[in-house]
Amino acid sequence: MISLSVFAAVTSDPIQKPEDPITTWALENIGLEWGAAAGVALFVLGAVGALVLISQWAASGFSTLPFTLSLASFMAIVIGLQTVLSSFFPSSIDR
């Protein structure tokens, strides 16, 4: 939601710069490198959690898994990928 609001604020009026503090801060402080690094770190954290889940699943004879850990792992994977991909847009606009 944050990346969508930043994208909407930037593209809604291409002549004027956005004046809200969150968009201004995000455009000035978060670049491609920071966004990609944070996204990759979150993706790796989720992937490690998923690998732990797969090993627990195999060790338990393929029975049920804890829902909370599986939800957190796969949500971290998805948010990590989204963060990596959405960090390309602010780096491509003029500041």
C-alpha positions as CSV (number, residue, x, y, z in Angstrom):
1,M,0.0,0.0,0.0
2,I,2.9,2.4,0.7
3,S,4.5,1.8,-2.6
4,L,1.2,2.2,-4.4
5,S,0.6,5.5,-2.6
6,V,4.0,6.8,-3.5
7,F,3.6,5.7,-7.2
8,A,0.1,7.4,-7.3
9,A,1.4,10.6,-5.8
10,V,4.3,10.8,-8.2
11,T,2.4,10.0,-11.4
12,S,-0.9,11.9,-10.6
13,D,0.6,15.2,-11.5
14,P,3.9,14.9,-13.4
15,I,4.6,18.6,-13.5
16,Q,4.4,19.3,-9.7
17,K,6.4,17.4,-7.1
18,P,4.4,15.7,-4.4
19,E,4.2,17.7,-1.2
20,D,3.1,15.1,1.4
21,P,5.8,14.2,3.8
22,I,5.7,10.4,3.3
23,T,6.2,10.5,-0.4
24,T,8.9,13.2,-0.2
25,W,10.8,11.2,2.4
26,A,10.4,8.0,0.4
27,L,11.7,9.6,-2.8
28,E,14.6,11.3,-1.1
29,N,15.8,8.4,1.1
30,I,14.9,5.1,-0.4
31,G,16.7,4.2,-3.6
32,L,17.0,1.2,-5.7
33,E,19.9,-0.3,-3.7
34,W,18.1,0.0,-0.4
35,G,14.8,-1.3,-1.7
36,A,16.4,-4.2,-3.5
37,A,18.5,-5.1,-0.5
38,A,15.6,-5.0,1.9
39,G,13.5,-7.1,-0.5
40,V,16.2,-9.7,-1.0
41,A,16.7,-10.0,2.7
42,L,13.0,-10.4,3.4
43,F,12.8,-13.0,0.6
44,V,15.7,-15.0,1.9
45,L,14.2,-14.9,5.4
46,G,11.0,-16.3,4.0
47,A,12.8,-18.9,1.9
48,V,14.7,-20.1,5.0
49,G,11.4,-20.4,6.9
50,A,9.9,-22.3,4.0
51,L,12.9,-24.7,3.9
52,V,12.5,-25.3,7.7
53,L,8.8,-26.0,7.1
54,I,9.6,-28.5,4.3
55,S,12.1,-30.3,6.5
56,Q,9.6,-30.4,9.4
57,W,6.9,-31.6,7.1
58,A,9.1,-34.5,5.8
59,A,10.3,-35.4,9.3
60,S,6.8,-35.6,10.6
61,G,5.7,-38.1,8.0
62,F,4.0,-35.4,5.8
63,S,1.4,-34.5,8.5
64,T,0.0,-31.0,9.1
65,L,2.2,-28.0,9.6
66,P,1.8,-25.0,12.0
67,F,-0.2,-22.4,10.1
68,T,1.4,-19.3,11.6
69,L,5.0,-20.2,10.5
70,S,3.8,-21.2,7.0
71,L,1.8,-18.0,6.7
72,A,4.7,-15.8,7.9
73,S,7.2,-17.5,5.6
74,F,5.2,-17.3,2.4
75,M,4.1,-13.7,3.2
76,A,7.8,-12.7,3.6
77,I,8.6,-14.3,0.2
78,V,5.8,-12.4,-1.5
79,I,6.5,-9.0,0.2
80,G,10.2,-9.5,-0.5
81,L,9.6,-10.0,-4.2
82,Q,7.2,-7.0,-4.3
83,T,9.7,-4.8,-2.5
84,V,12.4,-5.7,-5.0
85,L,10.2,-5.1,-8.0
86,S,8.6,-1.9,-6.7
87,S,12.0,-0.3,-5.8
88,F,12.7,0.1,-9.6
89,F,10.0,2.7,-10.2
90,P,11.2,5.5,-7.8
91,S,14.7,5.1,-9.1
92,S,13.6,5.6,-12.7
93,I,11.9,9.0,-12.1
94,D,13.5,12.4,-12.0
95,R,13.8,13.8,-8.5
